[in-house]
Amino acid sequence: AAGLKAIIGGEIGTYTVLLTRARNEATERMLEESRKMGADAIVSVRYETNSIVPGTTEILAYGTAVKLE
């Protein structure tokens, strides 16, 4: 069913929820790492998705940690 929906268009609710959770987790991990570095903010945040093996998706969050003066 999900494959057909992907072909004809439309949102796959469960997949969307999982991707949102994964994006939030990637963001939180990035924030944790920036705090460990003593950063005050992160600029130029970008997200990238990759398929490692068929049926899986990884989400990368990255940006530049900065210290404000």
Jmol script that loads the backbone (N, CA, C; Angstrom):
load data "model"
ATOM      1  N   ALA A   1       0.830  -1.198   0.000  1.00  0.00           N
ATOM      2  CA  ALA A   1       0.000   0.000   0.000  1.00  0.00           C
ATOM      3  C   ALA A   1       0.870   1.256   0.000  1.00  0.00           C
ATOM      4  N   ALA A   2       1.938   1.250   0.806  1.00  0.00           N
ATOM      5  CA  ALA A   2       2.807   2.424   0.875  1.00  0.00           C
ATOM      6  C   ALA A   2       3.496   2.660  -0.461  1.00  0.00           C
ATOM      7  N   GLY A   3       3.892   1.584  -1.130  1.00  0.00           N
ATOM      8  CA  GLY A   3       4.547   1.718  -2.425  1.00  0.00           C
ATOM      9  C   GLY A   3       3.628   2.328  -3.461  1.00  0.00           C
ATOM     10  N   LEU A   4       2.368   1.890  -3.488  1.00  0.00           N
ATOM     11  CA  LEU A   4       1.385   2.441  -4.416  1.00  0.00           C
ATOM     12  C   LEU A   4       1.153   3.916  -4.128  1.00  0.00           C
ATOM     13  N   LYS A   5       1.038   4.257  -2.858  1.00  0.00           N
ATOM     14  CA  LYS A   5       0.819   5.651  -2.479  1.00  0.00           C
ATOM     15  C   LYS A   5       2.002   6.510  -2.907  1.00  0.00           C
ATOM     16  N   ALA A   6       3.202   5.989  -2.784  1.00  0.00           N
ATOM     17  CA  ALA A   6       4.392   6.734  -3.195  1.00  0.00           C
ATOM     18  C   ALA A   6       4.403   6.956  -4.705  1.00  0.00           C
ATOM     19  N   ILE A   7       3.906   5.983  -5.451  1.00  0.00           N
ATOM     20  CA  ILE A   7       3.885   6.092  -6.907  1.00  0.00           C
ATOM     21  C   ILE A   7       2.843   7.106  -7.368  1.00  0.00           C
ATOM     22  N   ILE A   8       1.637   7.039  -6.798  1.00  0.00           N
ATOM     23  CA  ILE A   8       0.560   7.920  -7.258  1.00  0.00           C
ATOM     24  C   ILE A   8       0.533   9.247  -6.517  1.00  0.00           C
ATOM     25  N   GLY A   9       1.340   9.387  -5.492  1.00  0.00           N
ATOM     26  CA  GLY A   9       1.403  10.646  -4.746  1.00  0.00           C
ATOM     27  C   GLY A   9       0.588  10.576  -3.476  1.00  0.00           C
ATOM     28  N   GLY A  10       0.911  11.446  -2.563  1.00  0.00           N
ATOM     29  CA  GLY A  10       0.213  11.470  -1.288  1.00  0.00           C
ATOM     30  C   GLY A  10       1.188  11.260  -0.156  1.00  0.00           C
ATOM     31  N   GLU A  11       0.733  11.595   1.017  1.00  0.00           N
ATOM     32  CA  GLU A  11       1.578  11.499   2.202  1.00  0.00           C
ATOM     33  C   GLU A  11       1.342  10.178   2.906  1.00  0.00           C
ATOM     34  N   ILE A  12       2.427   9.556   3.324  1.00  0.00           N
ATOM     35  CA  ILE A  12       2.341   8.319   4.090  1.00  0.00           C
ATOM     36  C   ILE A  12       2.506   8.719   5.552  1.00  0.00           C
ATOM     37  N   GLY A  13       1.400   8.780   6.285  1.00  0.00           N
ATOM     38  CA  GLY A  13       1.355   9.322   7.634  1.00  0.00           C
ATOM     39  C   GLY A  13       2.388   8.766   8.591  1.00  0.00           C
ATOM     40  N   THR A  14       2.495   7.461   8.690  1.00  0.00           N
ATOM     41  CA  THR A  14       3.428   6.837   9.623  1.00  0.00           C
ATOM     42  C   THR A  14       4.866   7.198   9.276  1.00  0.00           C
ATOM     43  N   TYR A  15       5.187   7.178   8.006  1.00  0.00           N
ATOM     44  CA  TYR A  15       6.538   7.516   7.547  1.00  0.00           C
ATOM     45  C   TYR A  15       6.858   8.971   7.870  1.00  0.00           C
ATOM     46  N   THR A  16       5.894   9.851   7.673  1.00  0.00           N
ATOM     47  CA  THR A  16       6.077  11.270   7.977  1.00  0.00           C
ATOM     48  C   THR A  16       6.347  11.476   9.457  1.00  0.00           C
ATOM     49  N   VAL A  17       5.607  10.781  10.305  1.00  0.00           N
ATOM     50  CA  VAL A  17       5.802  10.887  11.755  1.00  0.00           C
ATOM     51  C   VAL A  17       7.202  10.410  12.133  1.00  0.00           C
ATOM     52  N   LEU A  18       7.629   9.290  11.580  1.00  0.00           N
ATOM     53  CA  LEU A  18       8.961   8.760  11.885  1.00  0.00           C
ATOM     54  C   LEU A  18      10.069   9.700  11.411  1.00  0.00           C
ATOM     55  N   LEU A  19       9.908  10.283  10.239  1.00  0.00           N
ATOM     56  CA  LEU A  19      10.914  11.226   9.745  1.00  0.00           C
ATOM     57  C   LEU A  19      10.970  12.481  10.606  1.00  0.00           C
ATOM     58  N   THR A  20       9.820  12.940  11.070  1.00  0.00           N
ATOM     59  CA  THR A  20       9.783  14.110  11.950  1.00  0.00           C
ATOM     60  C   THR A  20      10.502  13.810  13.256  1.00  0.00           C
ATOM     61  N   ARG A  21      10.249  12.644  13.820  1.00  0.00           N
ATOM     62  CA  ARG A  21      10.938  12.246  15.056  1.00  0.00           C
ATOM     63  C   ARG A  21      12.449  12.149  14.833  1.00  0.00           C
ATOM     64  N   ALA A  22      12.843  11.559  13.723  1.00  0.00           N
ATOM     65  CA  ALA A  22      14.269  11.412  13.427  1.00  0.00           C
ATOM     66  C   ALA A  22      14.926  12.777  13.235  1.00  0.00           C
ATOM     67  N   ARG A  23      14.237  13.690  12.579  1.00  0.00           N
ATOM     68  CA  ARG A  23      14.787  15.038  12.389  1.00  0.00           C
ATOM     69  C   ARG A  23      14.934  15.743  13.731  1.00  0.00           C
ATOM     70  N   ASN A  24      13.935  15.613  14.594  1.00  0.00           N
ATOM     71  CA  ASN A  24      14.010  16.217  15.925  1.00  0.00           C
ATOM     72  C   ASN A  24      15.166  15.631  16.732  1.00  0.00           C
ATOM     73  N   GLU A  25      15.354  14.323  16.646  1.00  0.00           N
ATOM     74  CA  GLU A  25      16.448  13.672  17.372  1.00  0.00           C
ATOM     75  C   GLU A  25      17.803  14.132  16.836  1.00  0.00           C
ATOM     76  N   ALA A  26      17.923  14.253  15.527  1.00  0.00           N
ATOM     77  CA  ALA A  26      19.175  14.735  14.933  1.00  0.00           C
ATOM     78  C   ALA A  26      19.464  16.163  15.389  1.00  0.00           C
ATOM     79  N   THR A  27      18.427  16.977  15.465  1.00  0.00           N
ATOM     80  CA  THR A  27      18.587  18.358  15.924  1.00  0.00           C
ATOM     81  C   THR A  27      19.033  18.387  17.376  1.00  0.00           C
ATOM     82  N   GLU A  28      18.410  17.576  18.212  1.00  0.00           N
ATOM     83  CA  GLU A  28      18.781  17.527  19.632  1.00  0.00           C
ATOM     84  C   GLU A  28      20.223  17.072  19.814  1.00  0.00           C
ATOM     85  N   ARG A  29      20.644  16.086  19.042  1.00  0.00           N
ATOM     86  CA  ARG A  29      22.035  15.613  19.135  1.00  0.00           C
ATOM     87  C   ARG A  29      23.008  16.714  18.727  1.00  0.00           C
ATOM     88  N   MET A  30      22.655  17.452  17.690  1.00  0.00           N
ATOM     89  CA  MET A  30      23.504  18.555  17.254  1.00  0.00           C
ATOM     90  C   MET A  30      23.590  19.617  18.351  1.00  0.00           C
ATOM     91  N   LEU A  31      22.465  19.931  18.978  1.00  0.00           N
ATOM     92  CA  LEU A  31      22.453  20.918  20.063  1.00  0.00           C
ATOM     93  C   LEU A  31      23.296  20.452  21.248  1.00  0.00           C
ATOM     94  N   GLU A  32      23.176  19.177  21.604  1.00  0.00           N
ATOM     95  CA  GLU A  32      23.972  18.627  22.709  1.00  0.00           C
ATOM     96  C   GLU A  32      25.465  18.765  22.424  1.00  0.00           C
ATOM     97  N   GLU A  33      25.869  18.428  21.209  1.00  0.00           N
ATOM     98  CA  GLU A  33      27.288  18.524  20.847  1.00  0.00           C
ATOM     99  C   GLU A  33      27.767  19.970  20.885  1.00  0.00           C
ATOM    100  N   SER A  34      26.920  20.894  20.450  1.00  0.00           N
ATOM    101  CA  SER A  34      27.331  22.303  20.464  1.00  0.00           C
ATOM    102  C   SER A  34      27.463  22.817  21.895  1.00  0.00           C
ATOM    103  N   ARG A  35      26.600  22.345  22.793  1.00  0.00           N
ATOM    104  CA  ARG A  35      26.704  22.734  24.211  1.00  0.00           C
ATOM    105  C   ARG A  35      28.005  22.228  24.815  1.00  0.00           C
ATOM    106  N   LYS A  36      28.385  21.001  24.473  1.00  0.00           N
ATOM    107  CA  LYS A  36      29.645  20.436  24.971  1.00  0.00           C
ATOM    108  C   LYS A  36      30.838  21.279  24.525  1.00  0.00           C
ATOM    109  N   MET A  37      30.707  21.904  23.366  1.00  0.00           N
ATOM    110  CA  MET A  37      31.779  22.738  22.824  1.00  0.00           C
ATOM    111  C   MET A  37      31.755  24.151  23.408  1.00  0.00           C
ATOM    112  N   GLY A  38      30.716  24.462  24.173  1.00  0.00           N
ATOM    113  CA  GLY A  38      30.593  25.798  24.748  1.00  0.00           C
ATOM    114  C   GLY A  38      29.981  26.818  23.806  1.00  0.00           C
ATOM    115  N   ALA A  39      29.314  26.350  22.770  1.00  0.00           N
ATOM    116  CA  ALA A  39      28.705  27.260  21.796  1.00  0.00           C
ATOM    117  C   ALA A  39      27.443  27.899  22.366  1.00  0.00           C
ATOM    118  N   ASP A  40      27.150  29.091  21.878  1.00  0.00           N
ATOM    119  CA  ASP A  40      25.932  29.799  22.263  1.00  0.00           C
ATOM    120  C   ASP A  40      24.813  29.603  21.244  1.00  0.00           C
ATOM    121  N   ALA A  41      25.177  29.281  20.028  1.00  0.00           N
ATOM    122  CA  ALA A  41      24.182  29.141  18.961  1.00  0.00           C
ATOM    123  C   ALA A  41      24.755  28.287  17.838  1.00  0.00           C
ATOM    124  N   ILE A  42      23.872  27.893  16.937  1.00  0.00           N
ATOM    125  CA  ILE A  42      24.275  27.174  15.732  1.00  0.00           C
ATOM    126  C   ILE A  42      23.693  27.938  14.551  1.00  0.00           C
ATOM    127  N   VAL A  43      24.538  28.248  13.589  1.00  0.00           N
ATOM    128  CA  VAL A  43      24.075  28.964  12.401  1.00  0.00           C
ATOM    129  C   VAL A  43      24.240  28.079  11.171  1.00  0.00           C
ATOM    130  N   SER A  44      23.549  28.447  10.118  1.00  0.00           N
ATOM    131  CA  SER A  44      23.612  27.714   8.842  1.00  0.00           C
ATOM    132  C   SER A  44      23.275  26.237   9.031  1.00  0.00           C
ATOM    133  N   VAL A  45      22.192  25.971   9.752  1.00  0.00           N
ATOM    134  CA  VAL A  45      21.765  24.587   9.991  1.00  0.00           C
ATOM    135  C   VAL A  45      21.251  23.993   8.681  1.00  0.00           C
ATOM    136  N   ARG A  46      21.679  22.774   8.405  1.00  0.00           N
ATOM    137  CA  ARG A  46      21.262  22.062   7.209  1.00  0.00           C
ATOM    138  C   ARG A  46      20.888  20.626   7.581  1.00  0.00           C
ATOM    139  N   TYR A  47      20.008  20.066   6.811  1.00  0.00           N
ATOM    140  CA  TYR A  47      19.595  18.680   7.001  1.00  0.00           C
ATOM    141  C   TYR A  47      19.840  17.923   5.705  1.00  0.00           C
ATOM    142  N   GLU A  48      20.246  16.681   5.864  1.00  0.00           N
ATOM    143  CA  GLU A  48      20.502  15.827   4.709  1.00  0.00           C
ATOM    144  C   GLU A  48      19.905  14.458   5.001  1.00  0.00           C
ATOM    145  N   THR A  49      19.290  13.864   4.008  1.00  0.00           N
ATOM    146  CA  THR A  49      18.761  12.512   4.178  1.00  0.00           C
ATOM    147  C   THR A  49      19.480  11.573   3.220  1.00  0.00           C
ATOM    148  N   ASN A  50      19.715  10.372   3.694  1.00  0.00           N
ATOM    149  CA  ASN A  50      20.370   9.337   2.896  1.00  0.00           C
ATOM    150  C   ASN A  50      19.665   8.017   3.136  1.00  0.00           C
ATOM    151  N   SER A  51      19.637   7.200   2.117  1.00  0.00           N
ATOM    152  CA  SER A  51      19.138   5.842   2.258  1.00  0.00           C
ATOM    153  C   SER A  51      20.348   4.924   2.349  1.00  0.00           C
ATOM    154  N   ILE A  52      20.526   4.309   3.521  1.00  0.00           N
ATOM    155  CA  ILE A  52      21.685   3.444   3.742  1.00  0.00           C
ATOM    156  C   ILE A  52      21.463   2.099   3.058  1.00  0.00           C
ATOM    157  N   VAL A  53      20.337   1.504   3.337  1.00  0.00           N
ATOM    158  CA  VAL A  53      19.909   0.270   2.682  1.00  0.00           C
ATOM    159  C   VAL A  53      18.446   0.466   2.306  1.00  0.00           C
ATOM    160  N   PRO A  54      17.948  -0.271   1.341  1.00  0.00           N
ATOM    161  CA  PRO A  54      16.545  -0.101   0.949  1.00  0.00           C
ATOM    162  C   PRO A  54      15.602  -0.203   2.153  1.00  0.00           C
ATOM    163  N   GLY A  55      14.693   0.749   2.238  1.00  0.00           N
ATOM    164  CA  GLY A  55      13.713   0.742   3.319  1.00  0.00           C
ATOM    165  C   GLY A  55      14.146   1.504   4.555  1.00  0.00           C
ATOM    166  N   THR A  56      15.346   2.089   4.533  1.00  0.00           N
ATOM    167  CA  THR A  56      15.809   2.868   5.685  1.00  0.00           C
ATOM    168  C   THR A  56      16.222   4.264   5.224  1.00  0.00           C
ATOM    169  N   THR A  57      16.152   5.187   6.143  1.00  0.00           N
ATOM    170  CA  THR A  57      16.571   6.557   5.866  1.00  0.00           C
ATOM    171  C   THR A  57      17.319   7.085   7.071  1.00  0.00           C
ATOM    172  N   GLU A  58      18.431   7.776   6.827  1.00  0.00           N
ATOM    173  CA  GLU A  58      19.159   8.428   7.907  1.00  0.00           C
ATOM    174  C   GLU A  58      19.034   9.925   7.684  1.00  0.00           C
ATOM    175  N   ILE A  59      18.931  10.668   8.771  1.00  0.00           N
ATOM    176  CA  ILE A  59      18.852  12.121   8.688  1.00  0.00           C
ATOM    177  C   ILE A  59      20.052  12.706   9.407  1.00  0.00           C
ATOM    178  N   LEU A  60      20.776  13.561   8.711  1.00  0.00           N
ATOM    179  CA  LEU A  60      21.929  14.248   9.283  1.00  0.00           C
ATOM    180  C   LEU A  60      21.561  15.707   9.495  1.00  0.00           C
ATOM    181  N   ALA A  61      21.927  16.230  10.654  1.00  0.00           N
ATOM    182  CA  ALA A  61      21.747  17.653  10.936  1.00  0.00           C
ATOM    183  C   ALA A  61      23.125  18.224  11.191  1.00  0.00           C
ATOM    184  N   TYR A  62      23.452  19.307  10.528  1.00  0.00           N
ATOM    185  CA  TYR A  62      24.744  19.925  10.777  1.00  0.00           C
ATOM    186  C   TYR A  62      24.660  21.429  10.570  1.00  0.00           C
ATOM    187  N   GLY A  63      25.574  22.115  11.225  1.00  0.00           N
ATOM    188  CA  GLY A  63      25.633  23.563  11.144  1.00  0.00           C
ATOM    189  C   GLY A  63      26.934  24.027  11.771  1.00  0.00           C
ATOM    190  N   THR A  64      27.058  25.326  11.929  1.00  0.00           N
ATOM    191  CA  THR A  64      28.264  25.911  12.497  1.00  0.00           C
ATOM    192  C   THR A  64      27.973  26.399  13.903  1.00  0.00           C
ATOM    193  N   ALA A  65      28.679  25.824  14.885  1.00  0.00           N
ATOM    194  CA  ALA A  65      28.526  26.250  16.280  1.00  0.00           C
ATOM    195  C   ALA A  65      29.300  27.546  16.467  1.00  0.00           C
ATOM    196  N   VAL A  66      28.667  28.533  17.126  1.00  0.00           N
ATOM    197  CA  VAL A  66      29.321  29.828  17.328  1.00  0.00           C
ATOM    198  C   VAL A  66      29.253  30.238  18.790  1.00  0.00           C
ATOM    199  N   LYS A  67      30.229  31.027  19.175  1.00  0.00           N
ATOM    200  CA  LYS A  67      30.292  31.607  20.521  1.00  0.00           C
ATOM    201  C   LYS A  67      30.042  33.102  20.354  1.00  0.00           C
ATOM    202  N   LEU A  68      29.024  33.621  21.023  1.00  0.00           N
ATOM    203  CA  LEU A  68      28.690  35.038  20.921  1.00  0.00           C
ATOM    204  C   LEU A  68      29.536  35.856  21.879  1.00  0.00           C
ATOM    205  N   GLU A  69      29.897  37.052  21.475  1.00  0.00           N
ATOM    206  CA  GLU A  69      30.699  37.935  22.332  1.00  0.00           C
ATOM    207  C   GLU A  69      29.823  38.986  22.962  1.00  0.00           C
TER     208      GLU A  69
END
end "model"
wireframe off; spacefill off
backbone 0.3
color backbone group
